[in-house]
Amino acid sequence: MKRISIVIGTPLLLIGLMAFISGNSSKDKENPLPPFKKDSIASVKAFGDVYKVLMSPRCMNCHPSGDIPLQGDDSHLHTMSPQRGKDGKGIYAMKCSNCHQLTNTPGVHTPPGNPNWHLPPADMRMVFQGRTPRQLALQLVDPKRNGHKDIKKLIEHADDGLVLSGWDPGEGRTLPPMSHAAFKKAWLTWLNTGAYAPKK
């Protein structure tokens, strides 16, 4: 009986170990270990859902092509014209935290809040606006352009507090096109099947 449990348990242990390894980066963070199971078709399909969320106003407004954040469901330039600044938190007296408090301000179309509200910093702009699916996928997995994140950190980023605030944007704003749970599932599927970029 013990022999049977060892035979059955060993493959499960190996599968668990391989899954753990696939989610952790190698010593060279720019060359993370390969995912547990590569599948280019599943990966590209999952990124299609990821892309829809990242291009929604709740994500793209804070990932503009310029140094002024976007605003509203139509992603127009922020009416107060705040600037990115070196750290992504604004410049001089125009700091993001002046209006964006720790939590959402009550009322329709009032400033959404988060303790860490900011744009990506000037040296790592992480632009979503105007990116094709291929361009964005390649950028997201490039540590030189994604905030020095390896695969493990990208996986963790799905639960970042500022990311989660996209699903709690305050009154009068549309939510991303799918739930956070569905987005996270697509995000993890994309990464764990090889993080393949679409052809276009």
Residue pairs with C-beta under 8 A, 6 or more apart in sequence:
18 36
19 36
21 33
21 36
22 33
22 34
22 35
22 36
22 151
22 192
23 151
23 152
23 155
23 192
24 33
24 151
24 152
25 32
25 33
25 150
25 151
25 152
25 153
26 32
26 33
29 143
29 148
29 150
30 143
30 144
30 150
32 150
32 151
32 152
33 151
34 194
35 151
35 191
35 192
35 193
35 194
35 195
36 192
37 192
37 193
38 193
38 194
39 193
39 194
40 193
40 194
40 196
42 189
42 193
43 189
43 190
43 193
43 194
43 195
43 196
44 196
44 197
44 198
46 186
46 187
46 189
46 190
46 193
47 133
47 137
47 186
47 190
47 196
47 197
47 198
48 133
48 198
49 178
49 182
49 183
49 186
50 183
50 186
50 187
50 190
51 133
51 136
51 137
52 176
52 177
52 178
53 59
53 166
53 176
53 177
53 178
53 183
53 186
54 60
54 63
54 128
54 136
55 128
56 166
56 174
56 176
56 177
57 70
57 72
57 73
57 74
57 75
57 173
57 174
58 166
58 167
58 169
58 173
58 174
58 175
58 176
59 128
59 166
59 176
60 70
60 75
60 128
60 129
61 69
61 70
61 71
61 72
61 75
62 69
62 70
62 118
62 119
62 120
62 162
63 119
63 120
63 126
63 127
63 128
63 129
64 70
64 119
64 127
64 128
64 129
65 127
65 129
65 130
66 77
67 83
67 84
67 119
67 122
68 77
68 78
68 81
68 82
68 83
68 84
69 78
69 82
69 84
69 119
70 76
70 77
70 78
70 129
71 77
71 78
71 79
72 109
72 173
73 173
73 174
75 129
80 94
80 99
82 90
82 91
82 94
82 96
83 90
83 91
83 94
84 90
84 91
84 119
84 120
84 121
84 122
84 125
85 91
85 122
86 121
86 122
86 123
87 118
87 121
87 122
88 118
88 119
88 120
88 121
88 122
89 95
89 96
89 97
89 117
89 118
89 119
90 96
90 97
90 98
90 118
96 117
96 118
96 119
97 117
99 111
100 111
100 112
100 113
100 114
100 117
101 111
101 113
102 113
102 114
102 115
103 113
103 114
104 110
104 111
104 112
104 113
104 168
104 169
104 170
104 171
105 111
105 112
105 113
105 170
106 171
107 171
108 171
108 172
109 170
109 171
109 172
109 173
110 170
110 171
111 170
112 165
112 168
112 169
112 170
112 173
113 165
113 170
114 161
114 162
114 165
115 161
116 161
116 162
117 162
118 162
120 126
120 147
124 145
124 146
124 147
124 148
126 139
126 145
126 146
126 147
127 139
128 136
131 139
132 198
132 200
133 197
133 198
133 200
134 197
134 198
134 199
134 200
137 190
137 195
137 196
137 197
137 198
138 197
139 145
139 146
140 146
140 154
140 195
141 151
141 154
141 195
143 149
143 150
146 154
149 157
151 191
151 195
154 191
155 187
155 188
155 191
155 192
157 163
158 183
158 184
158 187
158 188
159 184
164 180
166 175
166 176
166 180
167 175
167 176
167 179
167 180
169 175
176 183
178 186
190 196
